[in-house]
Amino acid sequence: MRTWPLALLLAACTACGVGPTGVVGAGEPARGFTQGTRLYFVQDDRLVSVGRPEGPLDAAETVELLAGGPTSKERERSLDTRLPKNIAVRVNDDGFTLEKGAPMLVGGRWLPPVPRLSRMATGQLVCTIAAATAAKRGVDVDDVRVTVPAEGQARCADFT
């Protein structure tokens, strides 16, 4: 008596009526997030990609958003930035340079120009610029190389 439920289950599984098929083409593989803008912030000493609805924006506009820091909701998720508040950056699709400017008044204090960035801050810029450039070109983020001052070219994967 106990074998009939197993027999019924086997019959149901083998009699579903779906025959084998060959490989079915479905077009290009998914390229990931294409709407809006990707910024890279820091969480637990690692870079984290965050989507923003603005955009798509060019690399310079995206870095302006990044320099504004995380939103209050992003800060609630423990996202932070390692970019100095007094950073002055010139951005293009191929990379960035640090501007040699005058000291800046930030929060009531005069801060000298930033001569060099930490590795994490550099990664934030490289990944954010690479994401904006990749979206513009329709390629993967890790296919984009970004020129880093005094270091040469880097990919986002070098920082993640």
Buried (B, 14 or more C-beta within 10 A) or exposed (E): EEEEEEEEEEEEEEEEEEEEEEEEEEEEEEEEEEEBBBBBBBBEEEBBBBEBEEBBBBBBBBBEBBBEBBBEEBEEEEBBBBBBEBBBBEBBBEBBBBEEEEEBEEEEEEBEBBEEBEEBBBBBBBBBBBBBBBBBEEEEBBEBBBBBBEEEEBBBEBBB
